[in-house]
Amino acid sequence: MTSITTDPTRSIQRRLADRRAIRIWLYLVAAMVMALVVVGGATRLTESGLSITEWKPIHGIVPPLSDAEWQEEFDLYRQIPQYQQINRGMSLSDFQTIYWWEWTHRFLARAVGFVFALPLAWFWIAGRVESWLKPRLVGLLALGGLQGAIGWWMVASGLVERTDVSQYRLAIHLTTACIILTATLWIARGLSSRPAAAPPTAHSGKVGLLIVALTLVQIYLGGLVAGLNAGLSFNTWPLMDGQIIPSNLLPMSPIWRNFFENVMTVQFVHRTGAYVLLTVALLHAFAAWRIAPGSHHAKGAQLLALAVTGQAAIGIATLLLHVPIDAALTHQAGALLVLTGAVAHARGMHGRYPLAQPGVELRAVGA
């Protein structure tokens, strides 16, 4: 719980109204981040991420507008290994298809930046941002800028020697986006005027945070799977390569490389992560039902467990179907929904941000 400085010149009703406005704005930003991640997944699945070979943070917002400009972009693409080794002979029309996916992804990223930065400046100048909240919002803005740099760092890995981007960098790019989403939702939910749903035990809040952490780890592992196209191999379940635990998981040396570069190992670890997350979510829901049946906390835990179960089922179906793009995108969107639910559930157990310093009584009025 974070203390804030009491402002005697402002009524508690005005402060609640300011928080409500900022909360709605942050939820809008979170929704845009989710859309950005899903479009990023489509960009990866359509192998479109390397179609724009230059990083132009400002000028790049304008797509090619003439035949000459389209040809210039196409000529740049034809210089990289992906075209020369995989897409040689591609038509300009086919290039435009993959170009629009990547351009849309970058456009949405810029849009998120504008939708965050401009209202932030307005709220700040209008004096509607409480002092304790300012560094948190600036931190989110900085994370967004860092994410843009990570995105280009990822793309650059596929422009010289590789025909695709590094799975290491792809996983970091995806996970950073989800960390931004997590932080945005955490702050927004903490600004709610509704009282917290008290957890039934002191450990319940810790388990809620554990589920958030496990979800982020699982998303990172999913990024490695996507980066290696590991979902296109070993398309059986529950057995993998005919076994519960495959016998050839660690052939690479040093051993740690298997967990990032071996298709079998990366997929197996991702499967195992799903089992761990599902088990924790189900046990948490069961404990909440036993200890506090019918409570808001128990209902939240049960809904979260249901979401994790559904996401696991989608993941299995995606694997068995050999990763069609619609199933894969549904799986990625499902991961974001699970993360959103996990953050909301955990944040609800940790209470809202206080409206005054300890010892200073200020009663909230209105919802």
DRENZANU-34815 format. One record per residue (C-alpha): residue number from 0; residue in one letter; x, y, z. Coordinates in steps of 0.5 Angstrom, whole numbers, plus 500, padded with zeros to 3 digits. Layout:
N
<vextor->NUM, zalo->A, x->X, y->Y, z->Z>
...
This chain:
367
<vextor->0, zalo->M, x->500, y->500, z->500>
<vextor->1, zalo->T, x->503, y->507, z->498>
<vextor->2, zalo->S, x->502, y->513, z->502>
<vextor->3, zalo->I, x->500, y->520, z->498>
<vextor->4, zalo->T, x->501, y->527, z->501>
<vextor->5, zalo->T, x->494, y->530, z->503>
<vextor->6, zalo->D, x->492, y->536, z->499>
<vextor->7, zalo->P, x->488, y->540, z->503>
<vextor->8, zalo->T, x->486, y->545, z->497>
<vextor->9, zalo->R, x->482, y->539, z->493>
<vextor->10, zalo->S, x->476, y->535, z->496>
<vextor->11, zalo->I, x->476, y->528, z->496>
<vextor->12, zalo->Q, x->470, y->527, z->491>
<vextor->13, zalo->R, x->475, y->531, z->486>
<vextor->14, zalo->R, x->481, y->526, z->487>
<vextor->15, zalo->L, x->476, y->520, z->486>
<vextor->16, zalo->A, x->474, y->523, z->480>
<vextor->17, zalo->D, x->481, y->524, z->478>
<vextor->18, zalo->R, x->483, y->517, z->479>
<vextor->19, zalo->R, x->477, y->515, z->475>
<vextor->20, zalo->A, x->479, y->519, z->469>
<vextor->21, zalo->I, x->486, y->516, z->470>
<vextor->22, zalo->R, x->484, y->509, z->471>
<vextor->23, zalo->I, x->479, y->509, z->465>
<vextor->24, zalo->W, x->485, y->512, z->461>
<vextor->25, zalo->L, x->490, y->506, z->463>
<vextor->26, zalo->Y, x->485, y->501, z->461>
<vextor->27, zalo->L, x->484, y->504, z->454>
<vextor->28, zalo->V, x->492, y->504, z->454>
<vextor->29, zalo->A, x->492, y->496, z->456>
<vextor->30, zalo->A, x->487, y->494, z->451>
<vextor->31, zalo->M, x->491, y->497, z->446>
<vextor->32, zalo->V, x->497, y->494, z->448>
<vextor->33, zalo->M, x->493, y->487, z->448>
<vextor->34, zalo->A, x->491, y->489, z->441>
<vextor->35, zalo->L, x->498, y->490, z->439>
<vextor->36, zalo->V, x->501, y->484, z->442>
<vextor->37, zalo->V, x->496, y->480, z->438>
<vextor->38, zalo->V, x->498, y->483, z->431>
<vextor->39, zalo->G, x->505, y->482, z->433>
<vextor->40, zalo->G, x->503, y->475, z->434>
<vextor->41, zalo->A, x->500, y->475, z->427>
<vextor->42, zalo->T, x->506, y->479, z->424>
<vextor->43, zalo->R, x->510, y->473, z->427>
<vextor->44, zalo->L, x->506, y->467, z->424>
<vextor->45, zalo->T, x->506, y->471, z->417>
<vextor->46, zalo->E, x->513, y->471, z->417>
<vextor->47, zalo->S, x->512, y->479, z->416>
<vextor->48, zalo->G, x->517, y->482, z->421>
<vextor->49, zalo->L, x->523, y->483, z->417>
<vextor->50, zalo->S, x->519, y->486, z->411>
<vextor->51, zalo->I, x->521, y->493, z->414>
<vextor->52, zalo->T, x->528, y->493, z->414>
<vextor->53, zalo->E, x->529, y->500, z->417>
<vextor->54, zalo->W, x->527, y->504, z->423>
<vextor->55, zalo->K, x->524, y->510, z->422>
<vextor->56, zalo->P, x->520, y->512, z->429>
<vextor->57, zalo->I, x->517, y->518, z->426>
<vextor->58, zalo->H, x->518, y->518, z->418>
<vextor->59, zalo->G, x->516, y->511, z->418>
<vextor->60, zalo->I, x->509, y->512, z->420>
<vextor->61, zalo->V, x->507, y->514, z->413>
<vextor->62, zalo->P, x->507, y->508, z->409>
<vextor->63, zalo->P, x->509, y->508, z->401>
<vextor->64, zalo->L, x->504, y->512, z->397>
<vextor->65, zalo->S, x->507, y->511, z->390>
<vextor->66, zalo->D, x->509, y->505, z->386>
<vextor->67, zalo->A, x->516, y->508, z->386>
<vextor->68, zalo->E, x->516, y->508, z->394>
<vextor->69, zalo->W, x->513, y->501, z->394>
<vextor->70, zalo->Q, x->519, y->499, z->389>
<vextor->71, zalo->E, x->524, y->502, z->394>
<vextor->72, zalo->E, x->522, y->498, z->400>
<vextor->73, zalo->F, x->521, y->492, z->396>
<vextor->74, zalo->D, x->529, y->493, z->394>
<vextor->75, zalo->L, x->531, y->494, z->401>
<vextor->76, zalo->Y, x->527, y->487, z->403>
<vextor->77, zalo->R, x->530, y->483, z->397>
<vextor->78, zalo->Q, x->537, y->485, z->400>
<vextor->79, zalo->I, x->536, y->481, z->406>
<vextor->80, zalo->P, x->537, y->473, z->407>
<vextor->81, zalo->Q, x->530, y->472, z->408>
<vextor->82, zalo->Y, x->528, y->474, z->401>
<vextor->83, zalo->Q, x->534, y->471, z->398>
<vextor->84, zalo->Q, x->534, y->464, z->401>
<vextor->85, zalo->I, x->526, y->463, z->402>
<vextor->86, zalo->N, x->522, y->468, z->399>
<vextor->87, zalo->R, x->526, y->469, z->392>
<vextor->88, zalo->G, x->522, y->471, z->386>
<vextor->89, zalo->M, x->516, y->474, z->391>
<vextor->90, zalo->S, x->512, y->479, z->387>
<vextor->91, zalo->L, x->511, y->486, z->389>
<vextor->92, zalo->S, x->504, y->484, z->391>
<vextor->93, zalo->D, x->506, y->479, z->396>
<vextor->94, zalo->F, x->511, y->483, z->399>
<vextor->95, zalo->Q, x->505, y->488, z->400>
<vextor->96, zalo->T, x->501, y->483, z->404>
<vextor->97, zalo->I, x->507, y->482, z->409>
<vextor->98, zalo->Y, x->509, y->489, z->409>
<vextor->99, zalo->W, x->502, y->491, z->411>
<vextor->100, zalo->W, x->502, y->487, z->417>
<vextor->101, zalo->E, x->509, y->489, z->420>
<vextor->102, zalo->W, x->507, y->497, z->418>
<vextor->103, zalo->T, x->500, y->496, z->422>
<vextor->104, zalo->H, x->504, y->493, z->428>
<vextor->105, zalo->R, x->509, y->499, z->428>
<vextor->106, zalo->F, x->503, y->504, z->427>
<vextor->107, zalo->L, x->499, y->501, z->433>
<vextor->108, zalo->A, x->506, y->501, z->437>
<vextor->109, zalo->R, x->506, y->509, z->436>
<vextor->110, zalo->A, x->499, y->510, z->437>
<vextor->111, zalo->V, x->500, y->507, z->444>
<vextor->112, zalo->G, x->505, y->511, z->445>
<vextor->113, zalo->F, x->501, y->517, z->443>
<vextor->114, zalo->V, x->495, y->515, z->447>
<vextor->115, zalo->F, x->499, y->514, z->453>
<vextor->116, zalo->A, x->504, y->520, z->453>
<vextor->117, zalo->L, x->499, y->526, z->451>
<vextor->118, zalo->P, x->494, y->525, z->456>
<vextor->119, zalo->L, x->499, y->524, z->461>
<vextor->120, zalo->A, x->502, y->531, z->459>
<vextor->121, zalo->W, x->495, y->533, z->460>
<vextor->122, zalo->F, x->493, y->530, z->466>
<vextor->123, zalo->W, x->500, y->532, z->469>
<vextor->124, zalo->I, x->499, y->540, z->467>
<vextor->125, zalo->A, x->492, y->540, z->470>
<vextor->126, zalo->G, x->495, y->538, z->476>
<vextor->127, zalo->R, x->490, y->531, z->476>
<vextor->128, zalo->V, x->496, y->527, z->478>
<vextor->129, zalo->E, x->498, y->525, z->485>
<vextor->130, zalo->S, x->505, y->526, z->487>
<vextor->131, zalo->W, x->506, y->519, z->488>
<vextor->132, zalo->L, x->503, y->517, z->482>
<vextor->133, zalo->K, x->508, y->521, z->477>
<vextor->134, zalo->P, x->514, y->516, z->478>
<vextor->135, zalo->R, x->509, y->510, z->476>
<vextor->136, zalo->L, x->507, y->513, z->470>
<vextor->137, zalo->V, x->513, y->516, z->468>
<vextor->138, zalo->G, x->516, y->509, z->469>
<vextor->139, zalo->L, x->511, y->506, z->464>
<vextor->140, zalo->L, x->512, y->511, z->459>
<vextor->141, zalo->A, x->520, y->509, z->460>
<vextor->142, zalo->L, x->518, y->502, z->459>
<vextor->143, zalo->G, x->514, y->504, z->453>
<vextor->144, zalo->G, x->520, y->507, z->450>
<vextor->145, zalo->L, x->525, y->501, z->452>
<vextor->146, zalo->Q, x->520, y->496, z->448>
<vextor->147, zalo->G, x->520, y->500, z->442>
<vextor->148, zalo->A, x->528, y->500, z->442>
<vextor->149, zalo->I, x->527, y->492, z->444>
<vextor->150, zalo->G, x->523, y->491, z->438>
<vextor->151, zalo->W, x->528, y->494, z->433>
<vextor->152, zalo->W, x->534, y->490, z->436>
<vextor->153, zalo->M, x->529, y->484, z->435>
<vextor->154, zalo->V, x->528, y->486, z->428>
<vextor->155, zalo->A, x->536, y->487, z->427>
<vextor->156, zalo->S, x->537, y->480, z->429>
<vextor->157, zalo->G, x->534, y->478, z->422>
<vextor->158, zalo->L, x->537, y->483, z->417>
<vextor->159, zalo->V, x->544, y->480, z->416>
<vextor->160, zalo->E, x->545, y->473, z->417>
<vextor->161, zalo->R, x->539, y->470, z->419>
<vextor->162, zalo->T, x->532, y->469, z->415>
<vextor->163, zalo->D, x->528, y->470, z->422>
<vextor->164, zalo->V, x->529, y->474, z->428>
<vextor->165, zalo->S, x->533, y->471, z->434>
<vextor->166, zalo->Q, x->528, y->467, z->439>
<vextor->167, zalo->Y, x->532, y->470, z->445>
<vextor->168, zalo->R, x->530, y->477, z->442>
<vextor->169, zalo->L, x->523, y->475, z->440>
<vextor->170, zalo->A, x->521, y->472, z->447>
<vextor->171, zalo->I, x->524, y->478, z->451>
<vextor->172, zalo->H, x->520, y->483, z->446>
<vextor->173, zalo->L, x->514, y->479, z->448>
<vextor->174, zalo->T, x->515, y->479, z->455>
<vextor->175, zalo->T, x->517, y->486, z->456>
<vextor->176, zalo->A, x->510, y->488, z->452>
<vextor->177, zalo->C, x->506, y->483, z->457>
<vextor->178, zalo->I, x->510, y->487, z->463>
<vextor->179, zalo->I, x->508, y->493, z->461>
<vextor->180, zalo->L, x->501, y->491, z->460>
<vextor->181, zalo->T, x->501, y->488, z->468>
<vextor->182, zalo->A, x->504, y->494, z->470>
<vextor->183, zalo->T, x->499, y->498, z->467>
<vextor->184, zalo->L, x->493, y->494, z->470>
<vextor->185, zalo->W, x->496, y->494, z->477>
<vextor->186, zalo->I, x->496, y->501, z->477>
<vextor->187, zalo->A, x->489, y->502, z->474>
<vextor->188, zalo->R, x->486, y->497, z->479>
<vextor->189, zalo->G, x->489, y->500, z->485>
<vextor->190, zalo->L, x->486, y->507, z->483>
<vextor->191, zalo->S, x->479, y->504, z->484>
<vextor->192, zalo->S, x->474, y->507, z->489>
<vextor->193, zalo->R, x->472, y->500, z->491>
<vextor->194, zalo->P, x->474, y->497, z->497>
<vextor->195, zalo->A, x->479, y->491, z->497>
<vextor->196, zalo->A, x->476, y->484, z->497>
<vextor->197, zalo->A, x->480, y->481, z->503>
<vextor->198, zalo->P, x->484, y->475, z->502>
<vextor->199, zalo->P, x->482, y->469, z->506>
<vextor->200, zalo->T, x->489, y->467, z->509>
<vextor->201, zalo->A, x->495, y->471, z->509>
<vextor->202, zalo->H, x->498, y->466, z->504>
<vextor->203, zalo->S, x->493, y->468, z->499>
<vextor->204, zalo->G, x->495, y->474, z->496>
<vextor->205, zalo->K, x->502, y->471, z->495>
<vextor->206, zalo->V, x->499, y->465, z->491>
<vextor->207, zalo->G, x->496, y->471, z->487>
<vextor->208, zalo->L, x->502, y->474, z->485>
<vextor->209, zalo->L, x->505, y->467, z->484>
<vextor->210, zalo->I, x->500, y->466, z->479>
<vextor->211, zalo->V, x->502, y->472, z->475>
<vextor->212, zalo->A, x->509, y->471, z->475>
<vextor->213, zalo->L, x->508, y->464, z->473>
<vextor->214, zalo->T, x->503, y->467, z->467>
<vextor->215, zalo->L, x->509, y->471, z->465>
<vextor->216, zalo->V, x->514, y->466, z->465>
<vextor->217, zalo->Q, x->509, y->462, z->461>
<vextor->218, zalo->I, x->509, y->467, z->456>
<vextor->219, zalo->Y, x->516, y->468, z->455>
<vextor->220, zalo->L, x->517, y->460, z->454>
<vextor->221, zalo->G, x->511, y->461, z->449>
<vextor->222, zalo->G, x->516, y->467, z->445>
<vextor->223, zalo->L, x->521, y->462, z->445>
<vextor->224, zalo->V, x->517, y->456, z->442>
<vextor->225, zalo->A, x->514, y->462, z->437>
<vextor->226, zalo->G, x->521, y->464, z->435>
<vextor->227, zalo->L, x->524, y->457, z->434>
<vextor->228, zalo->N, x->517, y->455, z->430>
<vextor->229, zalo->A, x->517, y->449, z->435>
<vextor->230, zalo->G, x->510, y->448, z->435>
<vextor->231, zalo->L, x->510, y->445, z->428>
<vextor->232, zalo->S, x->514, y->439, z->431>
<vextor->233, zalo->F, x->512, y->434, z->436>
<vextor->234, zalo->N, x->504, y->435, z->435>
<vextor->235, zalo->T, x->502, y->430, z->439>
<vextor->236, zalo->W, x->499, y->430, z->446>
<vextor->237, zalo->P, x->500, y->428, z->452>
<vextor->238, zalo->L, x->505, y->424, z->449>
<vextor->239, zalo->M, x->511, y->428, z->446>
<vextor->240, zalo->D, x->516, y->424, z->441>
<vextor->241, zalo->G, x->512, y->417, z->444>
<vextor->242, zalo->Q, x->514, y->419, z->451>
<vextor->243, zalo->I, x->511, y->423, z->457>
<vextor->244, zalo->I, x->518, y->425, z->458>
<vextor->245, zalo->P, x->522, y->425, z->451>
<vextor->246, zalo->S, x->529, y->421, z->452>
<vextor->247, zalo->N, x->533, y->426, z->448>
<vextor->248, zalo->L, x->532, y->433, z->451>
<vextor->249, zalo->L, x->539, y->435, z->453>
<vextor->250, zalo->P, x->543, y->433, z->447>
<vextor->251, zalo->M, x->547, y->440, z->446>
<vextor->252, zalo->S, x->553, y->443, z->449>
<vextor->253, zalo->P, x->553, y->447, z->454>
<vextor->254, zalo->I, x->547, y->444, z->457>
<vextor->255, zalo->W, x->543, y->451, z->458>
<vextor->256, zalo->R, x->543, y->452, z->450>
<vextor->257, zalo->N, x->538, y->446, z->450>
<vextor->258, zalo->F, x->533, y->451, z->454>
<vextor->259, zalo->F, x->533, y->456, z->449>
<vextor->260, zalo->E, x->535, y->453, z->442>
<vextor->261, zalo->N, x->533, y->446, z->442>
<vextor->262, zalo->V, x->526, y->445, z->439>
<vextor->263, zalo->M, x->524, y->439, z->443>
<vextor->264, zalo->T, x->527, y->442, z->450>
<vextor->265, zalo->V, x->523, y->448, z->449>
<vextor->266, zalo->Q, x->517, y->445, z->447>
<vextor->267, zalo->F, x->517, y->440, z->453>
<vextor->268, zalo->V, x->519, y->446, z->458>
<vextor->269, zalo->H, x->513, y->450, z->455>
<vextor->270, zalo->R, x->508, y->444, z->456>
<vextor->271, zalo->T, x->511, y->443, z->463>
<vextor->272, zalo->G, x->510, y->450, z->465>
<vextor->273, zalo->A, x->503, y->450, z->463>
<vextor->274, zalo->Y, x->502, y->444, z->467>
<vextor->275, zalo->V, x->505, y->448, z->473>
<vextor->276, zalo->L, x->501, y->454, z->472>
<vextor->277, zalo->L, x->494, y->450, z->471>
<vextor->278, zalo->T, x->496, y->446, z->478>
<vextor->279, zalo->V, x->497, y->452, z->482>
<vextor->280, zalo->A, x->491, y->456, z->479>
<vextor->281, zalo->L, x->486, y->450, z->481>
<vextor->282, zalo->L, x->489, y->449, z->488>
<vextor->283, zalo->H, x->488, y->456, z->489>
<vextor->284, zalo->A, x->481, y->456, z->487>
<vextor->285, zalo->F, x->480, y->449, z->491>
<vextor->286, zalo->A, x->483, y->453, z->497>
<vextor->287, zalo->A, x->479, y->459, z->496>
<vextor->288, zalo->W, x->473, y->455, z->495>
<vextor->289, zalo->R, x->474, y->451, z->502>
<vextor->290, zalo->I, x->476, y->457, z->506>
<vextor->291, zalo->A, x->472, y->462, z->504>
<vextor->292, zalo->P, x->466, y->459, z->500>
<vextor->293, zalo->G, x->462, y->464, z->496>
<vextor->294, zalo->S, x->466, y->470, z->497>
<vextor->295, zalo->H, x->468, y->475, z->492>
<vextor->296, zalo->H, x->475, y->472, z->493>
<vextor->297, zalo->A, x->473, y->465, z->491>
<vextor->298, zalo->K, x->469, y->467, z->485>
<vextor->299, zalo->G, x->475, y->470, z->482>
<vextor->300, zalo->A, x->480, y->464, z->484>
<vextor->301, zalo->Q, x->475, y->460, z->480>
<vextor->302, zalo->L, x->474, y->464, z->474>
<vextor->303, zalo->L, x->482, y->465, z->474>
<vextor->304, zalo->A, x->482, y->457, z->474>
<vextor->305, zalo->L, x->477, y->456, z->469>
<vextor->306, zalo->A, x->481, y->461, z->464>
<vextor->307, zalo->V, x->487, y->457, z->465>
<vextor->308, zalo->T, x->484, y->451, z->464>
<vextor->309, zalo->G, x->481, y->454, z->457>
<vextor->310, zalo->Q, x->487, y->457, z->455>
<vextor->311, zalo->A, x->491, y->450, z->456>
<vextor->312, zalo->A, x->485, y->446, z->452>
<vextor->313, zalo->I, x->487, y->452, z->446>
<vextor->314, zalo->G, x->494, y->450, z->447>
<vextor->315, zalo->I, x->493, y->443, z->446>
<vextor->316, zalo->A, x->488, y->444, z->440>
<vextor->317, zalo->T, x->493, y->449, z->437>
<vextor->318, zalo->L, x->499, y->444, z->437>
<vextor->319, zalo->L, x->494, y->438, z->435>
<vextor->320, zalo->L, x->492, y->442, z->429>
<vextor->321, zalo->H, x->499, y->444, z->427>
<vextor->322, zalo->V, x->499, y->451, z->429>
<vextor->323, zalo->P, x->494, y->454, z->424>
<vextor->324, zalo->I, x->494, y->462, z->424>
<vextor->325, zalo->D, x->487, y->462, z->427>
<vextor->326, zalo->A, x->488, y->458, z->433>
<vextor->327, zalo->A, x->495, y->460, z->434>
<vextor->328, zalo->L, x->492, y->467, z->435>
<vextor->329, zalo->T, x->487, y->465, z->439>
<vextor->330, zalo->H, x->492, y->462, z->444>
<vextor->331, zalo->Q, x->496, y->468, z->444>
<vextor->332, zalo->A, x->490, y->472, z->446>
<vextor->333, zalo->G, x->488, y->467, z->451>
<vextor->334, zalo->A, x->495, y->468, z->454>
<vextor->335, zalo->L, x->493, y->476, z->455>
<vextor->336, zalo->L, x->486, y->474, z->458>
<vextor->337, zalo->V, x->489, y->470, z->463>
<vextor->338, zalo->L, x->495, y->475, z->465>
<vextor->339, zalo->T, x->489, y->480, z->465>
<vextor->340, zalo->G, x->485, y->476, z->470>
<vextor->341, zalo->A, x->491, y->474, z->474>
<vextor->342, zalo->V, x->493, y->481, z->475>
<vextor->343, zalo->A, x->486, y->483, z->477>
<vextor->344, zalo->H, x->485, y->478, z->482>
<vextor->345, zalo->A, x->492, y->479, z->485>
<vextor->346, zalo->R, x->491, y->486, z->485>
<vextor->347, zalo->G, x->484, y->486, z->488>
<vextor->348, zalo->M, x->487, y->482, z->494>
<vextor->349, zalo->H, x->492, y->488, z->495>
<vextor->350, zalo->G, x->488, y->493, z->496>
<vextor->351, zalo->R, x->487, y->500, z->493>
<vextor->352, zalo->Y, x->492, y->506, z->493>
<vextor->353, zalo->P, x->490, y->510, z->500>
<vextor->354, zalo->L, x->487, y->517, z->499>
<vextor->355, zalo->A, x->491, y->520, z->505>
<vextor->356, zalo->Q, x->497, y->519, z->509>
<vextor->357, zalo->P, x->496, y->514, z->515>
<vextor->358, zalo->G, x->493, y->518, z->521>
<vextor->359, zalo->V, x->489, y->523, z->516>
<vextor->360, zalo->E, x->482, y->521, z->516>
<vextor->361, zalo->L, x->479, y->522, z->509>
<vextor->362, zalo->R, x->473, y->518, z->507>
<vextor->363, zalo->A, x->471, y->516, z->500>
<vextor->364, zalo->V, x->465, y->519, z->497>
<vextor->365, zalo->G, x->462, y->516, z->491>
<vextor->366, zalo->A, x->464, y->510, z->487>
